[in-house]
Amino acid sequence: MPTHQSLSGASDEELLQRMVKTHPDRYDGAFWKYFTSHVKNLPPRAAAIDLGCGPGLFLRDLGEHYPAAALYGYDITPAMIAYGQQHVTYAGGKPTLTVHDLTRDPLPHASGAVYLVTMSSVLHVLDEPLPVLAEIRRVLSRDGIFVLHDWIRQPLPAYLAWRRENLGESESVSLHRGFRLFPVHGKYTSEDWQWLLSEAGFVTRHQAELRASHRIFVTTPATTA
Ligand SMILES: C[S@@+](CC[C@H](N)C(=O)[O-])C[C@H]1O[C@@H](n2cnc3c(N)ncnc32)[C@H](O)[C@@H]1O
């Protein structure tokens, strides 16, 4: 299975450093304003898991907003998990971070035991998203929330310009990496994501484009008869 790293040509260490560096911009005040207005108070000691958690910084911030939550993070890349375990200071709850391949292993949570699942910039990388979404659906409680935040297709010139302006890439780097990553980052439109979520049994309650590259979907499990 190609990983994000092999698709981008970046090493694990390069992707890790990029995630750390861009974290404050990606999860800024506007993001948290949106997030907390749609994911309100969690039930006491609710389990909250972040899939493809990267260096653990999102879980650090999540723990500050929801200090009573029991936090878990899963990522296939050992360097990401090691960073989250060794270099992040958690003012809120300390998450349990585990190396885990979402495409291979079931989540180590009982059915219906998780209240909140988040997944940011990960699902587009996975060859087969539906089995992963089915596993998320399995662990979520009936009143649980799944927040998907992922890349959406942009026109090619806009995407290349976005890379230069937002990632600070030079013309030559943006052309090299940009052409390589355009089919990866532009794999799904907003409508495709909505269709996938619906196919997987999620109802979209809210959605927004907090930046041109990504769309966020706040969903709940569809009720079954
Ligand atoms: C673009 S990074 C996003 C990291 C984090 N969610 C964030 O927003 O900062 C994608 C992450 O997905 C992880 N990943 C890719 N394939 C995975 C898989 N099959 N199982 C678990 N994690 C995976 C990568 O290791 C990487 O940390």
The ligand as an SDF file (V2000), in Angstrom:
LIG
                    3D

 27 29  0  0  0  0  0  0  0  0999 V2000
   -0.8160   14.2850    6.1190 C   0  0  0  0  0  0  0  0  0  0  0  0
   -0.4850   13.4030    7.6020 S   0  0  0  0  0  0  0  0  0  0  0  0
   -1.7440   14.0870    8.6980 C   0  0  0  0  0  0  0  0  0  0  0  0
   -1.3770   13.9200   10.1520 C   0  0  0  0  0  0  0  0  0  0  0  0
   -2.3900   14.5310   11.1450 C   0  0  0  0  0  0  0  0  0  0  0  0
   -3.7090   13.9810   10.9820 N   0  0  0  0  0  0  0  0  0  0  0  0
   -2.4230   16.0280   11.0070 C   0  0  0  0  0  0  0  0  0  0  0  0
   -3.4070   16.5540   10.4700 O   0  0  0  0  0  0  0  0  0  0  0  0
   -1.4610   16.6710   11.4400 O   0  0  0  0  0  0  0  0  0  0  0  0
   -1.1500   11.7860    7.2290 C   0  0  0  0  0  0  0  0  0  0  0  0
   -0.8880   10.7870    8.3410 C   0  0  0  0  0  0  0  0  0  0  0  0
   -1.5740    9.5680    8.0270 O   0  0  0  0  0  0  0  0  0  0  0  0
   -0.7560    8.4910    8.4370 C   0  0  0  0  0  0  0  0  0  0  0  0
   -1.1810    7.2930    7.7100 N   0  0  0  0  0  0  0  0  0  0  0  0
   -1.0740    7.0510    6.3700 C   0  0  0  0  0  0  0  0  0  0  0  0
   -1.5400    5.8160    6.0810 N   0  0  0  0  0  0  0  0  0  0  0  0
   -1.9680    5.2690    7.2630 C   0  0  0  0  0  0  0  0  0  0  0  0
   -2.5290    4.0130    7.6290 C   0  0  0  0  0  0  0  0  0  0  0  0
   -2.7430    3.0520    6.7100 N   0  0  0  0  0  0  0  0  0  0  0  0
   -2.8330    3.7830    8.9250 N   0  0  0  0  0  0  0  0  0  0  0  0
   -2.5890    4.7390    9.8600 C   0  0  0  0  0  0  0  0  0  0  0  0
   -2.0510    5.9430    9.5860 N   0  0  0  0  0  0  0  0  0  0  0  0
   -1.7490    6.2210    8.3000 C   0  0  0  0  0  0  0  0  0  0  0  0
    0.6600    8.9750    8.0880 C   0  0  0  0  0  0  0  0  0  0  0  0
    1.6510    8.2660    8.7750 O   0  0  0  0  0  0  0  0  0  0  0  0
    0.5890   10.4440    8.5030 C   0  0  0  0  0  0  0  0  0  0  0  0
    0.9760   10.6410    9.8340 O   0  0  0  0  0  0  0  0  0  0  0  0
  1  2  1  0
  2  3  1  0
  2 10  1  0
  3  4  1  0
  4  5  1  0
  5  6  1  0
  5  7  1  0
  7  8  2  0
  7  9  1  0
 10 11  1  0
 11 12  1  0
 11 26  1  0
 12 13  1  0
 13 14  1  0
 13 24  1  0
 14 15  1  0
 14 23  1  0
 15 16  2  0
 16 17  1  0
 17 18  1  0
 17 23  2  0
 18 19  1  0
 18 20  2  0
 20 21  1  0
 21 22  2  0
 22 23  1  0
 24 25  1  0
 24 26  1  0
 26 27  1  0
M  CHG  2   2   1   9  -1
M  END
$$$$
